[in-house]
Amino acid sequence: MYLTQVELIDFRNYEHAAVEFAPGPNLLVGANGQGKTNIVEAITYLTRLGSYRVATDAPLVRLGAEQAIIRVKVIAGREDQRALTVELEINPGRANRARLNRVPQRRARDILGAVRAVAFTPDDLAIVKGDPAERRGALDDVVIQRWPRLAGVKADYDRVIRQRNALLRSACNRGGYLDRETEATLDIWDAQLATFGADLTLARARTIDDMRCFLASAYQAIAPANNEADVAYAPKLGVLKEKLPNAQQEDVAAELRQALIARREDEVRRGVCLVGPHRDDVDMTIGPFPAKGYASHGEAWSLALSWRLAGFGLLRLEGGEPVLILDDVFAELDPLRRDRLAGAIGDAEQVVITAAVEQDVPADLRGRRFTVQAGTVTAQDETPEGQ
């Protein structure tokens, strides 16, 4: 898969921009704050229906505008030249609207899977050094691109957690008293949590299991060291650790239901849900040591990058090679790591790179080049407007 055009209307600092990308490397060069990252943010928004930079849609709409539009043209691959136009209308405070080849879709999430992209950004250091929510989010990015229906499962699970937490807080505020109606309602939410939670847990565990070899090889390729890197899914519910990733859905759901029954008194006393995949983590190691707390800055950076390359490797293995995005990556790498990374991704169908300094990017990855300045994108073989 590769992009031929990305068009933005009232997105971030762009009133209107249309960028014509090519297969292979594409380099966006410009000083900080000019809008390079806004372009790659728009691409990744289509893969997850959310920004990796902000929690709400309002900041994505240009000041003074009511909505933003992201429109991309995608080619299935070098061997398969079928074209697809994917469009998303972002409406803060209202439902977003999506179109495929100009045909309106019933739900925005019906476009998930139409654009596949893996992005590495400076914030990804939090995958290694941050709290478990960062690792869960990074894992869910891969899960949803593998199985787009899991976006609906994740949304349903999050809804159940919100509703269940509200009920538990209410009971906690009453001194832990549970009347029959509250208990019956909790039983309903427990059943839904177990069902959706089992689906999400299995998808995460199987994805981690499938990513391990890709992560290990990526780390060996880009890190100038002899240590090996590894990852493992770490469910908070210990009984699942030995059963995953090969357990059956009904078995995982049963374990979650039993844990919910066992922890109900604690949950009511504390007013919060203590069981479920929203509390799970991903164990990341370099050699014999956990990466968090032990990895140097260079090791953590290499491991976070290896995580993204592992997701890229897994997705391309399963068909529909994703676009690889490297946002301001090379400035953080020493020359050896830059060259190793360039070698590791040299055969990618399409790479989109942003950089403040063009010379930071290895010559083999400069490809088609664009200058970004104050919300204007100019191909370097074009003449800027007004000149």
N, C-alpha and C positions, 0 to 999 in steps of 0.2 A: 504494500500500500504506500502511496505517496500523494502529497498534496500538490496541486497545481496552482491554486489560488486561495488566499485567505483574505476575506473582505470584512472590514469592521466599520460599523456605523454607530457613532455616539458611544463607543466603548472606551472607557477610561479617558485618555487624553486625545483620542482619535475622533474627529468629526466624521471623516471618511478616509479610509485607506484601503487599497487593494494591492496585495503583494503577490507577485507571480513567482512561485517557487519552482525548482527543478528537482529531478531525481538526484541522489547523491548529496554532497555537502552544500548547505546554504548558510551563509554567515551574515548576521545582522550586527553591524558595528556602530557604536555611538556612545557618547558620554553618559554617565549615570543620570537617570531621571528623564531621559528623552523618549522612552516608550518601547524599548526593546523587549523587556519582560512582559509588557502588556500584550504583545503579539503572541508569545508562547503561552501566556495565561489563557488567552482566548481559545487556542487550539486544545489545551488540556481540559478546559471547561466542558467541551463536547464529549470528552471521554468519561466524565464523572458527574456532570451536571452540578458542578460546584467549583469554586475557586480554591486553590491551595494556598492563597494568600490572605483571604478574608472570609469571615463566617457568613456574611449576608451578601445579597446581590446589589444593594444600593450603591456601594462604592464603585461598581463596575460601570455605572451609567454616567456619561459625561455630564458635568455640571450644567444645569439648564435644560437638559433633555429628559424625556419621560421614560424612554426605553432605550435599550441597546440591541444591536443585531450582530450576530456572528454568522458569517456565511462562508463555507469552504467548498472547494471542488476537489474531489478525491478520485484518483485512479486506482483500481484494485491492485495492480502490480505491473511490472515490466512485461510479463508474459500475458497478462489479462488486462486489456485496455478499457474495460468497462468503466464508465464515468458515473459519479454520483455527486449531487449537490446536497449538502446538509446545511440547514439553516435553523438557527435558534434565536428567538425573540425573548430578550430578558426584560421582565416587567416586575420591578421591585414592588412587593406588597400584593401582587396578583400572580396568577398562574403564568408560567412561561409557556410559549407556544413554539412548536417545532414543525419543520417541513422536510420532506425527503423528495428531491426532484420536484420541488414546488408544491407537492401534495401535502396538505395539512395532516398531522398525526393526532391521534386521539389524546395521547399523553406525551409530555416532553421526554419521558424516559424511553419512549419507543425508538428514539434515535441512537440509544446506547448500542455500541458495537459497530456503528457505521464508520466512526473514526477511531482508530486505535493509535495511541501515542504513549510513550514512556518518557517522562521528564525528570532530569536531575537538576536541582536548584541548590543554591547555598544553604537554604533552610533545611535541606535534607540531612544535615549533620545531626539534627534532632532525632532522626531515626535511630542513631546509635546512642547519643548522649541524653536524649529527652526521656519523657515519661512513657509508660506503656501505651497511652492513647496515640502517640506519634507512630509507634510501630503498628498498632492495629489499623490506623488510617492508611499507612503505606501498604499494608497487606491487602486491605479491602480494595485499594485501587487496582491491584492485579486480579483479585477475585472477580470483581465486577466486569473487567474486560474479558476475562475467560468465559464467564457465564453471566451475561447481562441481566438475566432474570433475578440474580442475587441482589440487584439494586432494589427491587421491590421487597425482597425478603428482609434486607437490611432496614429499609424504611419502616416495614411493619414491626420489626423487632424494636427499633428505636421508639416507635409509638407505644408499644406495650410497656417498655421501661418507663416512659414518661407517665403513663396512666397508673401504672403499678406504684411508682414512687409517690405520686400524689395521694394515692389511697393509704400507703404506709405512713406518710407524714401525718395524714389526718388521724389515723389510729394512734400514732405516737403522741400527738397533741392531746389526745383524750386519755393519756396515761397508760397507753397500751391496751385499751379495752377494744375487743373485737366482738361486735354483735353478729347475729346470724347473717344479716344481709352483707356486711362487710366481708365476712369469711367466704360467703358464696361468691362474691365478686372477685376476691383474691384467687379462689379456685379457678375461675374462668381465665384470669390473666396468667395464672401459673401454667395452665394448659397451653396457652398461646406462646408464652415465653419458651416453654420446652420445645414446641414444634419449630418455631422460627429460629430459636437458639441452636437447636441441633443442626439445622440446615447450614447456618452460618459457621458454626464450629467445624463441621466436616469440610466445608469448602475452604476454610482457612487452613486447616491442618493438611489437607491434600495438596493445596497450593504450596505451602512451605516445603512439604516433602518433595514436590516436583522441582522446586527452585534450588534445593541444596547443592546439587552438582554444578548448576550454572553459577551460583554465587562463589563456590570454591574455585572454579576455574577462572572466573573474572578477577577474583582477588589475586590469584597467582599471576595473572597476566599484567596487572597494573601496579601491584605493590612490590617494591624492591626489597623483599624480605623472604625468609624461608618459612614463616609461620603460615599455617592453614586457617582459613576462616570457615565458620559453620553457623547454621541457624537451626532452631527447633521451635515448634509451637509449644507454648507453655500454658496449658489451661489452668485456671485458678482451682478448678475442681480436680483434685489430684487423682481421683479414681479414673479419670479419662486419659491420663497421660500414657498409660500402657496400652489403651485400646485404640488410640488414634494413630494413623489416619484411616485405618481399615475397618473401623466399627460401622455398624449399620445405623441408619438414621433413627430407627425406633429405639435402639439400645442407648444412644446418646440422649434422646429425649427422655427416656425412662430414668437415666441417671440424674438429669437436670430436675425432673419432677421430684425424685426422692430427696435431692439436696434442698429443694425449695421447702419441702415439708419439714425437713430437719432444721432449717435455719429460720423458719417463720417467726418464732419467738424473738430471735435476735433482730430480725428485720423490723418487726413492729416496734421493738424497744428503741432502735436507732433511726427508724423512719426512712430507710433506704434499702434498695434491692442489693443483696450481697451475693447473688448467684447468677451466673450467666456469662456468655462470651464477652460482654462489655467490660469484664474484669480480667480478661486473659492478657497474656503478654507473648512476646517473641524473644527467645533467648538467642543472643548473638555472641559468638566467641571468636577470639583470635588465639590460635594455639590452645593452651590449657586454661586460659583466663577469660572471664566475661569481658566483653568489649566495653561495656559501660563501667567507668571507673578505673579501668586499666589501660585502655587504648590511648596512645599519644594522639595529638591532633592529626598528624599525617595518616596514622593507621585508621582513625575514626573516619576521616575524609575518604580514604580508599575503600573502607568497608561500606559506607553509605553509597558510594558510587557503584560498588559491586552489587549492592542490593538492587539498584535500578537496572543494571546490566543483566542481572539474573532474571528480573521480570521481563525485560526485553527478549532475552534468549528463550524463555519459556513461551511467550506469546508468539514469537516468530516460528517456533517449532510447531505450534498448533495451527498455523495457517494465518494468512492475512497479516504479513509482517507490519509491525507498528512503526510509526515515525519515531525516531529517537531525537529527543530534545536535550541539549546541554546548555543551561542558562548560566552564563558567567562562571563557568567551571574552571577554565584553564588558568585564570589569574591566581587561583588557589593552589595550583599544582607546580611542583618543581619540574625542570626540563625533562628529567627521566620519566616521571609519571605522565607528563604530557605526551611524550613519544610512545609510551606503552599504551596509553588510552587510544591514541590515534591508530595504533596497530590493531587494537582489539575491536574497533568499530569500523574499520576500513571497508568492510563488505556490506555495511548496512544500506538498505535500499534508499533511505532518505534520512539525513541528519540536519536538524536546524540548530544552529549554534549562535549564541549571543556573546559579545565581548566588547569591552570598552576600548581595548587596544588590540588591533588586528594581529600584531606581531606575537601576542600571547598564544595564538592558535597555530598549531603545526601547519606548514604549507599545504600538506596533502588534504587538509580539511577546510581550506578556504573556499573552494568551489565557487558557486554563484554568490556574489557579495552585494550587500545593501548597506546604505548609510541611513541611520535613523537620527533625526534631529527635530525636536519640538513637535512630535506627532506627524512628521512627514517621513515617508520611507521612499528612498530613491535607489534604484539599481545602479551599480557603479558604472554600467555602460550606458546610462541614461543621463540626460541633462536636467538638473533640478529646475522646478518651476520658477519663472521669473529671471532666468539667465539665458 
